[in-house]
Amino acid sequence: MQELVDKLLAQGLTEDQAYKAIEVIKTFTKEKFPFFSGAIDKLFDKYGPKTEEDFMP
């Protein structure tokens, strides 16, 4: 999925815009293929925006 993000970035989108575009694609795909919504969630959820992990020392 990073390849998709990289392609979107190469087209001039910011990282936030790229992830938003992927979210739109995810939602659209789930609407068109509801039977596969669980698989679609698993596929896309692991490729969300990078966030720092919460860590308590």
PyMOL Python script that loads the backbone (N, CA, C, O; Angstrom):
from pymol import cmd

cmd.read_pdbstr("""\
ATOM      1  N   MET A   1       0.819  -1.187   0.000  1.00  0.00           N
ATOM      2  CA  MET A   1       0.000   0.000   0.000  1.00  0.00           C
ATOM      3  C   MET A   1       0.863   1.251   0.000  1.00  0.00           C
ATOM      4  O   MET A   1       0.439   2.301  -0.483  1.00  0.00           O
ATOM      5  N   GLN A   2       2.063   1.146   0.535  1.00  0.00           N
ATOM      6  CA  GLN A   2       2.953   2.304   0.515  1.00  0.00           C
ATOM      7  C   GLN A   2       3.203   2.747  -0.929  1.00  0.00           C
ATOM      8  O   GLN A   2       3.392   3.933  -1.199  1.00  0.00           O
ATOM      9  N   GLU A   3       3.203   1.789  -1.843  1.00  0.00           N
ATOM     10  CA  GLU A   3       3.390   2.126  -3.252  1.00  0.00           C
ATOM     11  C   GLU A   3       2.273   3.052  -3.734  1.00  0.00           C
ATOM     12  O   GLU A   3       2.527   3.993  -4.486  1.00  0.00           O
ATOM     13  N   LEU A   4       1.039   2.788  -3.303  1.00  0.00           N
ATOM     14  CA  LEU A   4      -0.083   3.649  -3.671  1.00  0.00           C
ATOM     15  C   LEU A   4       0.087   5.038  -3.072  1.00  0.00           C
ATOM     16  O   LEU A   4      -0.138   6.038  -3.752  1.00  0.00           O
ATOM     17  N   VAL A   5       0.478   5.107  -1.817  1.00  0.00           N
ATOM     18  CA  VAL A   5       0.715   6.401  -1.167  1.00  0.00           C
ATOM     19  C   VAL A   5       1.804   7.154  -1.919  1.00  0.00           C
ATOM     20  O   VAL A   5       1.664   8.349  -2.181  1.00  0.00           O
ATOM     21  N   ASP A   6       2.886   6.468  -2.267  1.00  0.00           N
ATOM     22  CA  ASP A   6       3.978   7.108  -2.993  1.00  0.00           C
ATOM     23  C   ASP A   6       3.523   7.647  -4.345  1.00  0.00           C
ATOM     24  O   ASP A   6       3.935   8.733  -4.751  1.00  0.00           O
ATOM     25  N   LYS A   7       2.678   6.895  -5.039  1.00  0.00           N
ATOM     26  CA  LYS A   7       2.168   7.360  -6.333  1.00  0.00           C
ATOM     27  C   LYS A   7       1.311   8.606  -6.164  1.00  0.00           C
ATOM     28  O   LYS A   7       1.381   9.530  -6.974  1.00  0.00           O
ATOM     29  N   LEU A   8       0.502   8.629  -5.108  1.00  0.00           N
ATOM     30  CA  LEU A   8      -0.318   9.808  -4.857  1.00  0.00           C
ATOM     31  C   LEU A   8       0.553  11.011  -4.497  1.00  0.00           C
ATOM     32  O   LEU A   8       0.282  12.132  -4.928  1.00  0.00           O
ATOM     33  N   LEU A   9       1.593  10.775  -3.711  1.00  0.00           N
ATOM     34  CA  LEU A   9       2.512  11.854  -3.365  1.00  0.00           C
ATOM     35  C   LEU A   9       3.222  12.378  -4.619  1.00  0.00           C
ATOM     36  O   LEU A   9       3.427  13.584  -4.762  1.00  0.00           O
ATOM     37  N   ALA A  10       3.591  11.474  -5.516  1.00  0.00           N
ATOM     38  CA  ALA A  10       4.258  11.872  -6.758  1.00  0.00           C
ATOM     39  C   ALA A  10       3.348  12.711  -7.653  1.00  0.00           C
ATOM     40  O   ALA A  10       3.827  13.468  -8.497  1.00  0.00           O
ATOM     41  N   GLN A  11       2.042  12.575  -7.467  1.00  0.00           N
ATOM     42  CA  GLN A  11       1.076  13.352  -8.242  1.00  0.00           C
ATOM     43  C   GLN A  11       0.810  14.717  -7.619  1.00  0.00           C
ATOM     44  O   GLN A  11       0.001  15.490  -8.133  1.00  0.00           O
ATOM     45  N   GLY A  12       1.489  15.014  -6.516  1.00  0.00           N
ATOM     46  CA  GLY A  12       1.375  16.337  -5.916  1.00  0.00           C
ATOM     47  C   GLY A  12       0.498  16.419  -4.685  1.00  0.00           C
ATOM     48  O   GLY A  12       0.307  17.507  -4.142  1.00  0.00           O
ATOM     49  N   LEU A  13      -0.042  15.294  -4.229  1.00  0.00           N
ATOM     50  CA  LEU A  13      -0.848  15.317  -3.017  1.00  0.00           C
ATOM     51  C   LEU A  13       0.069  15.351  -1.796  1.00  0.00           C
ATOM     52  O   LEU A  13       1.190  14.843  -1.821  1.00  0.00           O
ATOM     53  N   THR A  14      -0.435  15.955  -0.740  1.00  0.00           N
ATOM     54  CA  THR A  14       0.288  15.885   0.524  1.00  0.00           C
ATOM     55  C   THR A  14       0.046  14.508   1.137  1.00  0.00           C
ATOM     56  O   THR A  14      -0.826  13.769   0.680  1.00  0.00           O
ATOM     57  N   GLU A  15       0.801  14.168   2.150  1.00  0.00           N
ATOM     58  CA  GLU A  15       0.612  12.870   2.795  1.00  0.00           C
ATOM     59  C   GLU A  15      -0.800  12.757   3.365  1.00  0.00           C
ATOM     60  O   GLU A  15      -1.435  11.709   3.242  1.00  0.00           O
ATOM     61  N   ASP A  16      -1.292  13.823   3.985  1.00  0.00           N
ATOM     62  CA  ASP A  16      -2.659  13.804   4.529  1.00  0.00           C
ATOM     63  C   ASP A  16      -3.696  13.620   3.422  1.00  0.00           C
ATOM     64  O   ASP A  16      -4.661  12.873   3.588  1.00  0.00           O
ATOM     65  N   GLN A  17      -3.497  14.295   2.305  1.00  0.00           N
ATOM     66  CA  GLN A  17      -4.425  14.154   1.178  1.00  0.00           C
ATOM     67  C   GLN A  17      -4.381  12.737   0.610  1.00  0.00           C
ATOM     68  O   GLN A  17      -5.415  12.183   0.237  1.00  0.00           O
ATOM     69  N   ALA A  18      -3.192  12.156   0.544  1.00  0.00           N
ATOM     70  CA  ALA A  18      -3.054  10.796   0.022  1.00  0.00           C
ATOM     71  C   ALA A  18      -3.817   9.816   0.899  1.00  0.00           C
ATOM     72  O   ALA A  18      -4.542   8.960   0.390  1.00  0.00           O
ATOM     73  N   TYR A  19      -3.661   9.935   2.203  1.00  0.00           N
ATOM     74  CA  TYR A  19      -4.374   9.026   3.100  1.00  0.00           C
ATOM     75  C   TYR A  19      -5.885   9.260   3.050  1.00  0.00           C
ATOM     76  O   TYR A  19      -6.663   8.315   3.176  1.00  0.00           O
ATOM     77  N   LYS A  20      -6.301  10.513   2.868  1.00  0.00           N
ATOM     78  CA  LYS A  20      -7.726  10.808   2.736  1.00  0.00           C
ATOM     79  C   LYS A  20      -8.275  10.191   1.451  1.00  0.00           C
ATOM     80  O   LYS A  20      -9.384   9.658   1.443  1.00  0.00           O
ATOM     81  N   ALA A  21      -7.507  10.260   0.372  1.00  0.00           N
ATOM     82  CA  ALA A  21      -7.927   9.650  -0.890  1.00  0.00           C
ATOM     83  C   ALA A  21      -8.075   8.140  -0.729  1.00  0.00           C
ATOM     84  O   ALA A  21      -9.023   7.549  -1.247  1.00  0.00           O
ATOM     85  N   ILE A  22      -7.155   7.522  -0.023  1.00  0.00           N
ATOM     86  CA  ILE A  22      -7.234   6.077   0.210  1.00  0.00           C
ATOM     87  C   ILE A  22      -8.462   5.754   1.051  1.00  0.00           C
ATOM     88  O   ILE A  22      -9.113   4.735   0.821  1.00  0.00           O
ATOM     89  N   GLU A  23      -8.787   6.594   2.011  1.00  0.00           N
ATOM     90  CA  GLU A  23      -9.981   6.389   2.831  1.00  0.00           C
ATOM     91  C   GLU A  23     -11.245   6.469   1.969  1.00  0.00           C
ATOM     92  O   GLU A  23     -12.180   5.694   2.169  1.00  0.00           O
ATOM     93  N   VAL A  24     -11.276   7.399   1.013  1.00  0.00           N
ATOM     94  CA  VAL A  24     -12.417   7.516   0.104  1.00  0.00           C
ATOM     95  C   VAL A  24     -12.533   6.254  -0.752  1.00  0.00           C
ATOM     96  O   VAL A  24     -13.629   5.733  -0.955  1.00  0.00           O
ATOM     97  N   ILE A  25     -11.402   5.771  -1.247  1.00  0.00           N
ATOM     98  CA  ILE A  25     -11.407   4.544  -2.051  1.00  0.00           C
ATOM     99  C   ILE A  25     -11.905   3.369  -1.217  1.00  0.00           C
ATOM    100  O   ILE A  25     -12.684   2.547  -1.699  1.00  0.00           O
ATOM    101  N   LYS A  26     -11.459   3.291   0.022  1.00  0.00           N
ATOM    102  CA  LYS A  26     -11.887   2.217   0.923  1.00  0.00           C
ATOM    103  C   LYS A  26     -13.401   2.261   1.123  1.00  0.00           C
ATOM    104  O   LYS A  26     -14.072   1.236   1.003  1.00  0.00           O
ATOM    105  N   THR A  27     -13.933   3.423   1.421  1.00  0.00           N
ATOM    106  CA  THR A  27     -15.367   3.566   1.654  1.00  0.00           C
ATOM    107  C   THR A  27     -16.166   3.229   0.401  1.00  0.00           C
ATOM    108  O   THR A  27     -17.177   2.531   0.476  1.00  0.00           O
ATOM    109  N   PHE A  28     -15.720   3.719  -0.741  1.00  0.00           N
ATOM    110  CA  PHE A  28     -16.388   3.443  -2.001  1.00  0.00           C
ATOM    111  C   PHE A  28     -16.412   1.943  -2.290  1.00  0.00           C
ATOM    112  O   PHE A  28     -17.441   1.394  -2.685  1.00  0.00           O
ATOM    113  N   THR A  29     -15.276   1.295  -2.092  1.00  0.00           N
ATOM    114  CA  THR A  29     -15.177  -0.138  -2.349  1.00  0.00           C
ATOM    115  C   THR A  29     -16.095  -0.928  -1.429  1.00  0.00           C
ATOM    116  O   THR A  29     -16.732  -1.887  -1.864  1.00  0.00           O
ATOM    117  N   LYS A  30     -16.169  -0.536  -0.167  1.00  0.00           N
ATOM    118  CA  LYS A  30     -17.055  -1.223   0.776  1.00  0.00           C
ATOM    119  C   LYS A  30     -18.520  -1.043   0.395  1.00  0.00           C
ATOM    120  O   LYS A  30     -19.323  -1.959   0.574  1.00  0.00           O
ATOM    121  N   GLU A  31     -18.877   0.129  -0.129  1.00  0.00           N
ATOM    122  CA  GLU A  31     -20.253   0.359  -0.556  1.00  0.00           C
ATOM    123  C   GLU A  31     -20.604  -0.493  -1.777  1.00  0.00           C
ATOM    124  O   GLU A  31     -21.719  -1.004  -1.882  1.00  0.00           O
ATOM    125  N   LYS A  32     -19.665  -0.643  -2.683  1.00  0.00           N
ATOM    126  CA  LYS A  32     -19.912  -1.396  -3.914  1.00  0.00           C
ATOM    127  C   LYS A  32     -19.839  -2.903  -3.695  1.00  0.00           C
ATOM    128  O   LYS A  32     -20.504  -3.667  -4.396  1.00  0.00           O
ATOM    129  N   PHE A  33     -19.039  -3.331  -2.733  1.00  0.00           N
ATOM    130  CA  PHE A  33     -18.844  -4.751  -2.458  1.00  0.00           C
ATOM    131  C   PHE A  33     -19.001  -5.033  -0.969  1.00  0.00           C
ATOM    132  O   PHE A  33     -18.036  -5.425  -0.312  1.00  0.00           O
ATOM    133  N   PRO A  34     -20.210  -4.838  -0.423  1.00  0.00           N
ATOM    134  CA  PRO A  34     -20.409  -4.989   1.026  1.00  0.00           C
ATOM    135  C   PRO A  34     -20.065  -6.389   1.548  1.00  0.00           C
ATOM    136  O   PRO A  34     -19.702  -6.548   2.714  1.00  0.00           O
ATOM    137  N   PHE A  35     -20.178  -7.378   0.700  1.00  0.00           N
ATOM    138  CA  PHE A  35     -19.863  -8.745   1.127  1.00  0.00           C
ATOM    139  C   PHE A  35     -18.398  -8.872   1.541  1.00  0.00           C
ATOM    140  O   PHE A  35     -18.053  -9.721   2.363  1.00  0.00           O
ATOM    141  N   PHE A  36     -17.545  -8.030   0.973  1.00  0.00           N
ATOM    142  CA  PHE A  36     -16.111  -8.084   1.260  1.00  0.00           C
ATOM    143  C   PHE A  36     -15.653  -7.004   2.242  1.00  0.00           C
ATOM    144  O   PHE A  36     -14.455  -6.751   2.362  1.00  0.00           O
ATOM    145  N   SER A  37     -16.579  -6.373   2.937  1.00  0.00           N
ATOM    146  CA  SER A  37     -16.206  -5.238   3.784  1.00  0.00           C
ATOM    147  C   SER A  37     -15.197  -5.610   4.872  1.00  0.00           C
ATOM    148  O   SER A  37     -14.316  -4.811   5.188  1.00  0.00           O
ATOM    149  N   GLY A  38     -15.311  -6.800   5.443  1.00  0.00           N
ATOM    150  CA  GLY A  38     -14.346  -7.219   6.459  1.00  0.00           C
ATOM    151  C   GLY A  38     -12.946  -7.349   5.895  1.00  0.00           C
ATOM    152  O   GLY A  38     -11.978  -6.908   6.514  1.00  0.00           O
ATOM    153  N   ALA A  39     -12.837  -7.950   4.732  1.00  0.00           N
ATOM    154  CA  ALA A  39     -11.531  -8.101   4.084  1.00  0.00           C
ATOM    155  C   ALA A  39     -10.975  -6.740   3.664  1.00  0.00           C
ATOM    156  O   ALA A  39      -9.773  -6.494   3.772  1.00  0.00           O
ATOM    157  N   ILE A  40     -11.843  -5.871   3.194  1.00  0.00           N
ATOM    158  CA  ILE A  40     -11.413  -4.533   2.785  1.00  0.00           C
ATOM    159  C   ILE A  40     -10.886  -3.772   3.994  1.00  0.00           C
ATOM    160  O   ILE A  40      -9.855  -3.105   3.900  1.00  0.00           O
ATOM    161  N   ASP A  41     -11.579  -3.863   5.132  1.00  0.00           N
ATOM    162  CA  ASP A  41     -11.108  -3.210   6.347  1.00  0.00           C
ATOM    163  C   ASP A  41      -9.717  -3.711   6.728  1.00  0.00           C
ATOM    164  O   ASP A  41      -8.827  -2.914   7.025  1.00  0.00           O
ATOM    165  N   LYS A  42      -9.533  -5.017   6.718  1.00  0.00           N
ATOM    166  CA  LYS A  42      -8.233  -5.580   7.082  1.00  0.00           C
ATOM    167  C   LYS A  42      -7.142  -5.115   6.129  1.00  0.00           C
ATOM    168  O   LYS A  42      -6.026  -4.815   6.555  1.00  0.00           O
ATOM    169  N   LEU A  43      -7.456  -5.057   4.862  1.00  0.00           N
ATOM    170  CA  LEU A  43      -6.477  -4.636   3.869  1.00  0.00           C
ATOM    171  C   LEU A  43      -6.064  -3.190   4.081  1.00  0.00           C
ATOM    172  O   LEU A  43      -4.873  -2.880   4.090  1.00  0.00           O
ATOM    173  N   PHE A  44      -7.034  -2.305   4.251  1.00  0.00           N
ATOM    174  CA  PHE A  44      -6.742  -0.886   4.329  1.00  0.00           C
ATOM    175  C   PHE A  44      -6.328  -0.416   5.723  1.00  0.00           C
ATOM    176  O   PHE A  44      -5.537   0.521   5.832  1.00  0.00           O
ATOM    177  N   ASP A  45      -6.831  -1.030   6.779  1.00  0.00           N
ATOM    178  CA  ASP A  45      -6.561  -0.535   8.128  1.00  0.00           C
ATOM    179  C   ASP A  45      -5.086  -0.584   8.498  1.00  0.00           C
ATOM    180  O   ASP A  45      -4.608   0.272   9.242  1.00  0.00           O
ATOM    181  N   LYS A  46      -4.368  -1.558   7.999  1.00  0.00           N
ATOM    182  CA  LYS A  46      -2.953  -1.618   8.371  1.00  0.00           C
ATOM    183  C   LYS A  46      -2.120  -0.610   7.606  1.00  0.00           C
ATOM    184  O   LYS A  46      -0.916  -0.496   7.839  1.00  0.00           O
ATOM    185  N   TYR A  47      -2.746   0.126   6.693  1.00  0.00           N
ATOM    186  CA  TYR A  47      -2.028   1.120   5.918  1.00  0.00           C
ATOM    187  C   TYR A  47      -2.512   2.530   6.192  1.00  0.00           C
ATOM    188  O   TYR A  47      -2.512   3.374   5.297  1.00  0.00           O
ATOM    189  N   GLY A  48      -2.924   2.788   7.421  1.00  0.00           N
ATOM    190  CA  GLY A  48      -3.381   4.117   7.772  1.00  0.00           C
ATOM    191  C   GLY A  48      -2.217   5.066   7.978  1.00  0.00           C
ATOM    192  O   GLY A  48      -1.059   4.664   7.870  1.00  0.00           O
ATOM    193  N   PRO A  49      -2.509   6.295   8.267  1.00  0.00           N
ATOM    194  CA  PRO A  49      -1.450   7.276   8.506  1.00  0.00           C
ATOM    195  C   PRO A  49      -0.531   6.825   9.629  1.00  0.00           C
ATOM    196  O   PRO A  49      -0.956   6.177  10.585  1.00  0.00           O
ATOM    197  N   LYS A  50       0.723   7.180   9.488  1.00  0.00           N
ATOM    198  CA  LYS A  50       1.689   6.806  10.517  1.00  0.00           C
ATOM    199  C   LYS A  50       1.489   7.701  11.735  1.00  0.00           C
ATOM    200  O   LYS A  50       1.462   8.926  11.621  1.00  0.00           O
ATOM    201  N   THR A  51       1.353   7.088  12.870  1.00  0.00           N
ATOM    202  CA  THR A  51       1.232   7.842  14.112  1.00  0.00           C
ATOM    203  C   THR A  51       2.224   7.277  15.102  1.00  0.00           C
ATOM    204  O   THR A  51       2.555   6.092  15.068  1.00  0.00           O
ATOM    205  N   GLU A  52       2.686   8.129  15.970  1.00  0.00           N
ATOM    206  CA  GLU A  52       3.597   7.658  17.001  1.00  0.00           C
ATOM    207  C   GLU A  52       2.800   6.857  18.011  1.00  0.00           C
ATOM    208  O   GLU A  52       1.675   7.213  18.364  1.00  0.00           O
ATOM    209  N   GLU A  53       3.402   5.769  18.471  1.00  0.00           N
ATOM    210  CA  GLU A  53       2.721   4.952  19.454  1.00  0.00           C
ATOM    211  C   GLU A  53       2.704   5.662  20.787  1.00  0.00           C
ATOM    212  O   GLU A  53       3.674   6.317  21.169  1.00  0.00           O
ATOM    213  N   ASP A  54       1.593   5.527  21.495  1.00  0.00           N
ATOM    214  CA  ASP A  54       1.530   6.048  22.855  1.00  0.00           C
ATOM    215  C   ASP A  54       2.387   5.158  23.716  1.00  0.00           C
ATOM    216  O   ASP A  54       2.257   3.935  23.681  1.00  0.00           O
ATOM    217  N   PHE A  55       3.249   5.754  24.478  1.00  0.00           N
ATOM    218  CA  PHE A  55       4.172   4.968  25.277  1.00  0.00           C
ATOM    219  C   PHE A  55       4.345   5.641  26.616  1.00  0.00           C
ATOM    220  O   PHE A  55       4.663   6.827  26.701  1.00  0.00           O
ATOM    221  N   MET A  56       4.133   4.868  27.654  1.00  0.00           N
ATOM    222  CA  MET A  56       4.340   5.385  29.005  1.00  0.00           C
ATOM    223  C   MET A  56       5.603   4.761  29.556  1.00  0.00           C
ATOM    224  O   MET A  56       5.674   3.541  29.702  1.00  0.00           O
ATOM    225  N   PRO A  57       6.609   5.579  29.866  1.00  0.00           N
ATOM    226  CA  PRO A  57       7.864   5.010  30.400  1.00  0.00           C
ATOM    227  C   PRO A  57       7.686   4.400  31.764  1.00  0.00           C
ATOM    228  O   PRO A  57       8.644   3.885  32.340  1.00  0.00           O
TER     229      PRO A  57
END
""", "prot")
cmd.dss("prot")
cmd.show_as("cartoon", "prot")
cmd.util.cbc("prot")
cmd.orient("prot")
